[in-house]
């Protein structure tokens, strides 16, 4: 179950200080410049362009002294994805004691 704030989100105050670049063929936001330490952040449904994820990357880069990458991993159009059937378990699972 999710709350209303989870569905709508909110914006943090501040201005991202990193830069947009391209990694392989994907766009990405990069913060920090440490060649010895790296952090990869995979954005949620709100995406890699939301200021919140960029501000988080900036904070991690500063606090951990690392280069932080936030790639755009959601580049395929929805129509290119195959439909997947998902079955949901509706009965309780028994445990072995």
C-alpha positions, 0 to 999 in steps of 0.5 A: 500500500502506498500513501498519497505523497508516494504517488505525487512526490515533492521537490527538495529545495536547492539547485543541482551542481553536477552535469549532464553527460552521455555514458555509452548511449545513455544520458546521465547526470554526474556529480563529483570527480573522484576517479577512485570511488564511484556510486551508481544511483538507479532512479525511481519512476520519477526519473533521472531528471527530477531535481531530488535525485540530482540533489541526492547525487550531489550530496553523496558525491560530497559526503563520500568523496565519490563520483556519482552516476545517475543514468537514464535507464528508461530509454525504451518506449513502452510499446517496445516492451513485451507484455509479461503476465504476473501471477499473484500468490493469494493463499498464505504460505506455510512455513516448515518448523 
